[in-house]
Amino acid sequence: MLKKITYQDAVNNRIFNDNVSKRIALVIPAHNEADTIGNVLKSVAEQVGIADHILDIFIALDNCTDGTEQEIAKYADQLNLYLFKTVNNKERKSGALNQVYRLFFGDLTSETLSDQHLRVVANIDAFVGMDADVYLAKDCLLTLYQELIEQYKTGAVSANYQCLLPESINAIPRNDPNREYLLKHGKFGGPLSRFYTVAQNVEFSTWTIKQKVNNHTAQIAGGQCSMFRPETLRDIYRHFKMNGIYSNESDTEDLLLTQQIREVGWQCKISDSARCYVDSMTTFRTLYNQRKKWQAGIIQYMTKAGVSTAYARQLWSQELLMGFNLLIRVMLVILIPVALMLHEFVWSYIWFLPILVSAMLNTVATIKTPNKRWTDVFFALTTIPAELTIWFKIIVHLSSWRDSFRIEKVDGWALQYQAENGTLKHNYNWLYIVMTLAVAIVVGFHFKWLSVDLLVTTVKPYLHAAFNILTYLTITTFVFMLFQLSKLRGHYRA
């Protein structure tokens, strides 16, 4: 079944034909998802059914200009599909989702929903929010539902996420006339793309296990795939008066929703075993813009919440640790060459401890990652992936903090979408900064404003104090990392 609906259909009770059956409502926002939504719906159609419940799929078509609607129509015989075209939506994903949720909870600025329609809505036992590039394991929805109803105080349950490893580009014959199209629209990539994917999976695994160790308390009821109790969303709707569920104040609307759910008295859990798979970011630009969007939302929450919540305090501690990591690396780059020039360098084994724990952290997380390859485990032992990941995070954090001070807000959704579609213009700001510094150094040395002797002389009086600071920072970071390693203990898996 495929049915096109509007808000007026909810006002006049024209959406549902069956007024008595129990239901699960799955909500998917879709903006130009023709390449992925077919496989997404296929995974939904193959789900193990939830006994005595009808599964209804509500898809918000948000300014689609490709063949998304045509791909959806292919599953009209297998699923109950309700297509809702957004109206004047300028709030991207959060706006599209809110317009769909108004079908169930009403529009505060429009006509009220009919009593008959609300009686059907009362039969909805759970809402599922998922993205249009997420593929569900066969028992995902059933597992989420069982965990949601296990305790009434549970307001949301989030699935375990993993990225799909791209197929090798060598799998496509070079004489295939569709090769160029498949490379652009398919899930193929080279060794670097797979490296990015493995790094994302290890990060997901670490994040997932830490939450499970913490009594399965979810940090974020992720928008990729989470199931919500209707009473929870109704409380959010009434308490925050946003005319919807999601706030557009943050680039990470699911983070803010999770904190709001806790604020109104419900718990958010991460599932023990429900799994879904997401498309990975297979290029540096797409991964960078995705993580910048996520980090921007985190910064927005941190600066607004201060230290008033446990999660905010945890985020601030992570930022502090990131600052320590940057400072340690900068000090090593400066102090070691100077100490060698002065013949005063003395190696301290304390500096080796974070490297050792980093190898252990990355290796344990990789071993606990589903669908790992033993080459991934071996590579993790070298600490190379961990070090590259740290530098990548440092760049993302610095860039995100810089953007947070801008008067005009950066549209993270637009940048990520452009990066994924190859239409993002190159940003050469960092290159310009590096080139300017390089030219300034060259000019300084040419006119003898700068010299190695001047640098050494300037640093020398502070050398021993700087190495002491470096040692203290290293010990502090080592303690933080040991604490993180303790979170990966036990039988918990990603």
C-alpha positions as CSV (number, residue, x, y, z in Angstrom):
1,M,0.0,0.0,0.0
2,L,1.2,3.5,-0.8
3,K,-0.8,6.5,0.3
4,K,0.0,10.2,-0.1
5,I,-1.1,12.2,2.9
6,T,-1.3,15.7,4.2
7,Y,-2.0,17.3,7.6
8,Q,-5.6,17.9,6.5
9,D,-6.0,14.1,6.2
10,A,-5.2,13.8,9.8
11,V,-7.6,16.6,10.7
12,N,-10.4,14.8,8.8
13,N,-9.5,11.2,9.8
14,R,-8.5,10.1,6.2
15,I,-5.1,8.4,7.0
16,F,-5.9,5.1,8.6
17,N,-8.6,2.6,7.5
18,D,-8.2,0.3,10.5
19,N,-9.2,2.0,13.8
20,V,-8.5,-0.8,16.2
21,S,-5.2,-2.6,15.4
22,K,-2.1,-2.0,17.4
23,R,0.6,-0.2,15.4
24,I,4.3,0.6,15.2
25,A,5.0,3.9,13.4
26,L,8.4,4.2,11.6
27,V,9.3,7.7,10.5
28,I,12.0,8.4,7.8
29,P,13.1,11.8,6.6
30,A,14.2,11.7,3.0
31,H,16.0,14.3,0.9
32,N,17.2,13.0,-2.4
33,E,17.8,9.4,-1.2
34,A,17.1,7.6,-4.5
35,D,20.5,5.7,-4.2
36,T,19.8,4.3,-0.7
37,I,16.1,4.3,0.3
38,G,15.3,1.2,-1.8
39,N,17.7,-1.0,0.2
40,V,16.5,0.7,3.4
41,L,12.9,-0.3,2.7
42,K,14.0,-3.8,1.7
43,S,15.6,-4.2,5.2
44,V,12.3,-3.0,6.7
45,A,10.3,-5.4,4.7
46,E,12.5,-8.3,5.9
47,Q,12.0,-7.5,9.6
48,V,10.8,-10.1,12.0
49,G,7.3,-9.0,12.8
50,I,6.2,-7.7,16.2
51,A,3.3,-9.9,17.2
52,D,-0.2,-8.3,16.9
53,H,1.1,-5.0,15.5
54,I,0.9,-3.4,12.1
55,L,4.1,-1.7,10.9
56,D,3.4,1.7,9.2
57,I,6.2,3.6,7.5
58,F,5.8,7.4,7.2
59,I,8.3,9.0,4.9
60,A,8.8,12.8,4.8
61,L,9.7,13.7,1.3
62,D,11.7,16.9,1.9
63,N,12.4,18.9,-1.3
64,C,13.3,15.8,-3.3
65,T,14.5,16.5,-6.8
66,D,15.6,13.0,-7.8
67,G,13.9,9.6,-8.1
68,T,13.3,9.0,-4.3
69,E,9.5,8.8,-4.7
70,Q,9.8,6.3,-7.6
71,E,12.1,4.1,-5.5
72,I,9.7,4.1,-2.6
73,A,6.8,3.1,-4.9
74,K,8.6,-0.2,-5.7
75,Y,7.8,-1.4,-2.2
76,A,4.1,-0.5,-2.2
77,D,3.1,-4.2,-2.4
78,Q,5.3,-5.1,0.6
79,L,4.9,-2.3,3.1
80,N,2.3,0.2,4.4
81,L,3.8,3.4,3.1
82,Y,2.6,6.9,3.8
83,L,4.2,9.6,1.8
84,F,4.1,13.1,3.3
85,K,5.6,16.0,1.3
86,T,7.0,18.7,3.6
87,V,5.5,22.2,3.2
88,N,7.9,25.3,3.2
89,N,10.4,23.4,5.4
90,K,13.5,25.5,6.1
91,E,14.7,23.5,9.1
92,R,16.1,20.5,7.2
93,K,15.9,17.2,9.0
94,S,14.4,18.4,12.2
95,G,11.7,20.4,10.3
96,A,10.8,17.4,8.1
97,L,10.5,15.2,11.2
98,N,8.4,17.7,13.1
99,Q,5.9,18.1,10.2
100,V,5.4,14.3,10.3
101,Y,5.0,14.1,14.0
102,R,2.3,16.8,13.9
103,L,0.2,14.2,12.2
104,F,0.1,12.3,15.5
105,F,0.3,15.1,18.1
106,G,-1.3,18.0,16.3
107,D,-0.1,21.4,14.9
108,L,-0.2,24.1,17.5
109,T,-0.8,26.7,14.8
110,S,-3.4,24.9,12.7
111,E,-6.6,22.9,13.1
112,T,-6.8,20.2,15.7
113,L,-6.8,16.6,14.9
114,S,-10.1,14.7,14.7
115,D,-11.1,12.6,17.7
116,Q,-11.4,9.5,15.5
117,H,-7.8,10.0,14.2
118,L,-6.5,10.5,17.7
119,R,-8.1,7.2,18.8
120,V,-6.1,5.4,16.1
121,V,-3.0,7.3,17.2
122,A,-3.6,6.0,20.7
123,N,-3.1,2.5,19.3
124,I,0.5,3.3,18.3
125,D,2.7,1.5,20.8
126,A,6.0,2.8,19.6
127,F,7.6,5.3,17.2
128,V,10.8,4.5,15.4
129,G,13.0,7.3,14.0
130,M,15.5,6.2,11.4
131,D,17.5,7.7,8.5
132,A,17.1,7.0,4.8
133,D,20.6,5.4,4.6
134,V,20.2,2.9,7.5
135,Y,19.8,-0.9,7.0
136,L,18.2,-2.9,9.8
137,A,19.3,-6.3,10.9
138,K,16.3,-8.7,10.7
139,D,15.5,-8.7,14.4
140,C,16.3,-5.0,15.0
141,L,12.8,-3.6,15.5
142,L,11.6,-6.6,17.5
143,T,14.6,-6.4,19.8
144,L,14.1,-2.6,20.3
145,Y,10.4,-3.1,21.1
146,Q,11.1,-5.8,23.7
147,E,13.7,-3.7,25.4
148,L,11.4,-0.6,25.3
149,I,8.5,-2.3,27.0
150,E,10.7,-4.1,29.5
151,Q,10.6,-1.2,31.9
152,Y,8.0,1.6,31.8
153,K,10.5,4.3,32.7
154,T,12.4,3.6,29.5
155,G,11.5,6.3,27.1
156,A,13.8,5.5,24.2
157,V,16.1,2.7,23.1
158,S,18.8,3.3,20.5
159,A,20.2,0.6,18.2
160,N,23.9,-0.4,17.9
161,Y,25.4,1.2,14.9
162,Q,28.1,-0.1,12.5
163,C,29.2,1.2,9.1
164,L,29.1,-1.0,6.0
165,L,32.6,-1.6,4.5
166,P,32.8,-0.4,0.9
167,E,33.3,-3.1,-1.7
168,S,36.6,-3.0,-3.6
169,I,36.5,-0.9,-6.8
170,N,38.2,-3.9,-8.5
171,A,34.9,-5.8,-8.1
172,I,33.6,-3.7,-11.1
173,P,35.1,-4.9,-14.4
174,R,36.7,-2.0,-16.3
175,N,34.8,-2.9,-19.4
176,D,31.5,-2.5,-17.6
177,P,29.6,0.3,-19.3
178,N,28.0,1.2,-15.9
179,R,31.3,1.4,-14.1
180,E,31.4,5.2,-13.8
181,Y,27.8,5.3,-12.5
182,L,28.4,2.5,-10.0
183,L,31.5,4.2,-8.7
184,K,29.5,7.4,-8.1
185,H,26.3,5.9,-6.8
186,G,27.4,2.5,-5.4
187,K,29.1,1.4,-2.2
188,F,32.6,1.0,-3.6
189,G,36.0,2.3,-2.5
190,G,39.7,1.8,-2.4
191,P,42.0,1.1,0.6
192,L,41.7,4.6,1.9
193,S,37.9,4.5,1.9
194,R,38.0,1.2,3.8
195,F,40.5,2.7,6.3
196,Y,38.1,5.6,7.0
197,T,35.3,3.1,7.4
198,V,37.2,0.9,9.9
199,A,38.2,4.0,11.9
200,Q,34.5,5.0,12.1
201,N,33.5,1.5,13.2
202,V,36.1,1.4,15.9
203,E,34.9,4.8,17.1
204,F,31.3,3.5,17.1
205,S,32.4,0.4,19.0
206,T,34.2,2.3,21.7
207,W,31.2,4.6,22.1
208,T,28.7,1.7,22.3
209,I,30.7,-0.3,24.8
210,K,31.2,2.6,27.1
211,Q,27.4,3.1,27.2
212,K,26.7,-0.5,27.9
213,V,29.2,-0.5,30.8
214,N,27.3,2.5,32.1
215,N,24.2,0.4,32.8
216,H,23.2,0.7,29.1
217,T,22.5,4.4,29.5
218,A,22.5,6.0,26.0
219,Q,24.4,9.2,25.6
220,I,22.3,10.0,22.5
221,A,19.2,8.3,21.2
222,G,20.6,8.5,17.7
223,G,18.6,9.6,14.8
224,Q,20.0,6.7,12.7
225,C,17.6,4.2,14.5
226,S,15.9,4.7,17.8
227,M,12.5,3.6,19.2
228,F,10.5,5.9,21.4
229,R,7.6,5.3,23.8
230,P,4.6,7.5,22.6
231,E,4.1,8.9,26.1
232,T,7.7,10.2,26.0
233,L,7.3,12.1,22.8
234,R,3.9,13.4,24.0
235,D,5.6,14.8,27.1
236,I,8.3,16.4,25.0
237,Y,5.7,18.0,22.8
238,R,3.7,19.4,25.7
239,H,6.6,20.5,27.9
240,F,8.8,22.3,25.4
241,K,6.0,23.7,23.1
242,M,8.2,23.4,20.0
243,N,5.3,22.4,17.7
244,G,7.2,19.2,17.1
245,I,9.7,16.8,18.7
246,Y,13.0,18.1,17.5
247,S,14.6,21.5,18.1
248,N,16.3,23.3,15.2
249,E,18.6,25.1,17.7
250,S,21.3,22.4,17.3
251,D,23.0,20.7,14.4
252,T,22.7,17.5,16.4
253,E,18.9,17.4,17.1
254,D,19.0,13.9,18.5
255,L,21.5,14.9,21.2
256,L,19.2,17.7,22.3
257,L,16.2,15.5,22.2
258,T,17.9,12.9,24.4
259,Q,18.7,15.5,27.1
260,Q,15.1,16.8,26.9
261,I,13.7,13.2,27.3
262,R,15.8,12.9,30.5
263,E,14.6,16.4,31.6
264,V,10.9,15.3,31.6
265,G,11.7,12.1,33.6
266,W,12.3,9.3,31.1
267,Q,15.4,7.1,30.6
268,C,17.3,6.6,27.3
269,K,18.9,3.2,26.8
270,I,21.2,1.7,24.2
271,S,20.1,-1.7,23.0
272,D,22.0,-4.8,24.1
273,S,21.9,-6.4,20.6
274,A,19.6,-4.6,18.2
275,R,21.8,-3.6,15.2
276,C,21.6,-1.4,12.2
277,Y,24.1,-0.5,9.5
278,V,24.8,2.9,8.1
279,D,26.6,4.1,5.1
280,S,30.1,5.2,6.0
281,M,31.8,8.4,5.0
282,T,34.3,7.2,2.5
283,T,36.3,10.4,1.8
284,F,38.1,12.8,4.0
285,R,35.8,15.7,3.0
286,T,32.5,13.8,3.8
287,L,33.9,12.5,7.1
288,Y,35.3,15.9,8.0
289,N,32.0,17.7,7.4
290,Q,29.9,15.0,9.1
291,R,32.1,15.2,12.2
292,K,32.1,19.0,12.1
293,K,28.3,19.0,12.1
294,W,28.3,16.6,15.1
295,Q,30.9,18.6,17.0
296,A,29.1,21.9,16.3
297,G,25.9,20.4,17.9
298,I,27.9,19.2,20.9
299,I,29.5,22.7,21.3
300,Q,26.1,24.3,21.1
301,Y,24.8,22.0,23.9
302,M,27.9,22.4,26.0
303,T,28.0,26.2,25.9
304,K,24.3,26.4,26.7
305,A,24.2,23.7,29.5
306,G,27.5,24.8,31.0
307,V,28.2,22.2,33.8
308,S,24.6,21.8,34.8
309,T,24.2,18.2,33.6
310,A,26.3,15.1,34.0
311,Y,26.5,14.7,30.2
312,A,27.7,18.4,29.8
313,R,30.4,17.8,32.4
314,Q,31.5,14.7,30.6
315,L,31.7,16.6,27.3
316,W,33.8,19.4,28.9
317,S,36.2,16.8,30.4
318,Q,36.6,15.3,26.9
319,E,37.3,18.7,25.5
320,L,39.9,19.2,28.2
321,L,41.5,15.9,27.3
322,M,41.6,16.9,23.6
323,G,43.3,20.1,24.6
324,F,45.9,18.1,26.6
325,N,46.5,15.9,23.5
326,L,47.1,18.9,21.3
327,L,49.4,20.6,23.8
328,I,51.5,17.5,24.4
329,R,52.1,17.0,20.7
330,V,53.0,20.7,20.1
331,M,55.4,20.6,23.0
332,L,57.1,17.5,21.8
333,V,57.6,19.0,18.3
334,I,59.2,22.1,19.8
335,L,61.0,20.9,22.9
336,I,62.7,17.7,21.7
337,P,64.6,19.4,18.7
338,V,65.7,22.3,21.0
339,A,66.8,19.9,23.7
340,L,68.8,17.9,21.2
341,M,70.5,21.1,19.9
342,L,71.5,21.9,23.5
343,H,72.5,18.3,24.2
344,E,70.1,18.3,27.1
345,F,67.6,15.8,25.9
346,V,66.8,13.0,28.3
347,W,64.3,10.3,27.3
348,S,61.6,9.6,29.9
349,Y,59.7,6.3,29.7
350,I,56.7,8.2,31.1
351,W,56.1,9.6,27.6
352,F,55.8,6.1,26.3
353,L,52.9,5.1,28.5
354,P,50.2,6.9,26.6
355,I,51.4,5.3,23.4
356,L,51.2,1.9,25.0
357,V,47.7,2.5,26.4
358,S,46.6,4.0,23.0
359,A,47.7,0.7,21.3
360,M,45.7,-1.3,23.9
361,L,42.6,0.9,23.6
362,N,42.6,0.8,19.8
363,T,43.3,-3.0,19.6
364,V,40.7,-4.0,22.2
365,A,38.1,-1.8,20.5
366,T,38.9,-3.3,17.1
367,I,38.7,-6.8,18.5
368,K,35.2,-6.0,19.9
369,T,34.1,-4.5,16.6
370,P,31.7,-6.7,14.5
371,N,32.9,-7.8,11.0
372,K,36.5,-6.9,11.8
373,R,39.4,-8.2,9.7
374,W,42.5,-9.4,11.3
375,T,44.5,-6.9,9.2
376,D,42.5,-4.2,11.1
377,V,43.6,-5.7,14.5
378,F,47.2,-5.9,13.4
379,F,47.1,-2.3,12.1
380,A,45.6,-1.2,15.4
381,L,48.6,-2.5,17.3
382,T,50.8,-0.1,15.5
383,T,48.9,2.9,17.0
384,I,49.0,4.5,13.6
385,P,45.1,4.6,13.2
386,A,44.8,5.9,16.8
387,E,47.3,8.7,16.2
388,L,45.8,9.7,12.9
389,T,42.3,9.7,14.5
390,I,43.6,12.0,17.3
391,W,45.0,14.5,14.8
392,F,41.7,14.4,12.8
393,K,39.7,15.0,15.9
394,I,41.9,17.9,16.9
395,I,41.4,19.5,13.5
396,V,37.6,19.0,13.7
397,H,37.5,20.4,17.2
398,L,39.6,23.5,16.4
399,S,37.5,24.2,13.3
400,S,34.2,23.7,15.1
401,W,35.2,26.0,18.0
402,R,36.3,28.7,15.5
403,D,32.9,28.4,13.7
404,S,31.1,28.7,17.1
405,F,32.4,32.3,17.5
406,R,31.1,33.4,14.1
407,I,28.1,35.7,14.0
408,E,26.5,33.9,11.1
409,K,25.7,30.3,11.9
410,V,27.4,27.7,9.6
411,D,24.9,25.4,8.0
412,G,26.4,22.0,8.9
413,W,23.7,20.0,7.1
414,A,24.3,21.9,3.8
415,L,28.1,21.4,4.0
416,Q,27.7,17.7,4.7
417,Y,25.2,17.2,1.9
418,Q,27.4,19.1,-0.6
419,A,30.4,17.0,0.4
420,E,28.5,13.8,-0.1
421,N,27.4,14.9,-3.5
422,G,30.7,16.3,-4.6
423,T,29.5,19.9,-4.9
424,L,31.2,21.4,-1.9
425,K,33.7,24.1,-2.8
426,H,37.2,23.7,-1.6
427,N,38.1,25.7,1.5
428,Y,41.7,26.7,1.4
429,N,41.8,28.7,4.6
430,W,44.1,26.3,6.4
431,L,46.4,26.2,3.4
432,Y,46.5,30.0,3.3
433,I,47.4,30.1,7.0
434,V,50.2,27.5,6.6
435,M,51.6,29.3,3.5
436,T,51.5,32.7,5.3
437,L,53.4,31.3,8.3
438,A,55.9,29.6,6.0
439,V,56.5,32.8,4.1
440,A,56.8,34.8,7.3
441,I,59.4,32.3,8.6
442,V,61.4,32.4,5.4
443,V,61.4,36.2,5.4
444,G,62.3,36.3,9.0
445,F,65.4,34.0,8.5
446,H,66.3,35.9,5.3
447,F,66.5,39.3,7.1
448,K,67.9,37.6,10.2
449,W,64.9,38.6,12.3
450,L,64.7,34.9,13.2
451,S,67.5,32.3,13.6
452,V,67.9,28.9,15.2
453,D,70.2,30.4,17.8
454,L,67.5,33.0,18.7
455,L,64.9,30.2,19.0
456,V,67.1,28.1,21.2
457,T,68.1,31.1,23.3
458,T,64.5,32.0,23.8
459,V,63.4,28.6,24.8
460,K,66.4,27.5,26.8
461,P,65.5,29.3,30.1
462,Y,62.1,27.5,30.1
463,L,63.3,24.2,28.8
464,H,63.3,22.2,32.1
465,A,60.1,23.7,33.3
466,A,58.4,23.0,30.0
467,F,59.6,19.3,30.1
468,N,58.1,19.1,33.7
469,I,54.8,20.4,32.4
470,L,55.0,18.0,29.5
471,T,55.5,15.1,32.0
472,Y,52.6,16.2,34.2
473,L,50.3,16.5,31.1
474,T,51.4,13.1,29.9
475,I,50.6,11.5,33.3
476,T,47.2,13.2,33.4
477,T,46.4,12.0,29.9
478,F,47.6,8.5,30.8
479,V,45.2,8.4,33.8
480,F,42.3,9.5,31.5
481,M,43.2,6.8,29.0
482,L,43.4,4.1,31.7
483,F,39.9,5.1,32.7
484,Q,38.7,4.8,29.1
485,L,40.4,1.4,28.8
486,S,38.5,0.2,31.9
487,K,35.3,1.0,30.1
488,L,36.1,-1.6,27.4
489,R,36.3,-4.4,29.9
490,G,34.1,-7.5,30.3
491,H,31.9,-9.3,27.9
492,Y,30.3,-6.2,26.3
493,R,30.5,-6.0,22.6
494,A,29.7,-3.2,20.1
